[in-house]
Amino acid sequence: MKTLHSVPDNLSLMEYLNSTYDLQLSHIRLYRDMIGAVYFLREKDRRYAFKLYRAFDVQAAIQSTEIMSYLKQNGFPVPEIIRTRQNQLYSSFEMAEGTRIGVLFEYVDGKQADLQKDACAIGELTGRMHRLMEYPGELCTLEKDFYIDRFIGHMRDLDWDASKIDEMEAYGHELWSNVMNLPKGFTHGDLHTGNLLKQASGEIVVVDFDISSLSYPIFDIATICNGTNFVKADIKDLEKTHANFQRFYSTYSQERLLSQAEMAAIFDSIIIHHYELLGTIPIYRVPVEGDEWINDKFFNLHYTWVMEMREAQEKLRQSLVW
């Protein structure tokens, strides 16, 4: 029987880390286990975070370390990666499901940034990141099959309402047609405030580059400015998103300018991100929790969200000035 996901015992993992890194850890705690397993570690008065990636995320894990190392060298605020005794950015070891990559970071002592209070700082930071990432390395490319088609595939595999799936697929194609000719560039891929840690000094540190890619930078901007609720559509939330963007762009534009077409695609990009999340979440959640939660209620909830958001953005499209 194939193992989809296994969890190392804490003592064995701590022994592994002490032998792989120049450390003498005395404490280890599993913080969460979703996209990857995140552990908090302690060595005397120093704290660390260790991320253990899933076996199918080896290339994404390696790419994330290269991106963060490049940004750090260019003075951009990302966590410090602790190198192994062999001076490698990551470690690897075999588990029941295959090879897994681990990355050790200095612990970032900060709290989640607040978009309402920090919109201008976040705008400048995001613009600087996008500008800096005229990246000399090769980035993976993510296209419609990642952002749209995976969710549609999940729905078809589960044999849900074919007419609704067809409607979702057709609208997904329409959304992609609206963005596919926009400027491409470095995209963080998950730029929400939970991945922006504000330190006591006021500096905001960007974390979690696991799905960074050569894609559409407007996706990052739509994600950080997104004021919508994940399960309940409301036109007022799109108006809030527009207001968030106005504050954000006042400083982003000092680093990098957007075209009018990019700005007009922000609402489309938010809905695309919804498709993408619905395609991603089952991949990581099912091996841990099973698939009972992916039921008719789940599908109908998100079908309704997409269709109501489609109607809401069409009402606003002509009245808002970007």
Secondary structure, DSSP 8 states (H G I E B T S, - for coil): ---S-----HHHHHHHHHHHTT----EEEEEEESSEEEEEEEETTEEEEEEEE-GGGHHHHHHHHHHHHHHHHTT-----EE--TT--S-EEEEETTEEEEEEEEE---EEE--HHHHHHHHHHHHHHHHHH---SS---B--HIIIIIHHHHHHHHTT--HHHHHHHHHHHHHHHHHHTTS--EEE-S--SGGGEEEETTS-EEE---TT-EEE-HHHHHHHHH----SS---HHHHHHHHHHHHHHHHHHTTT----HHHHHTHHHHHHHHHHHHHHHHHHHHHHHH-STTSSHHHHHHHHHHHHHHHHHHHHHHTT---
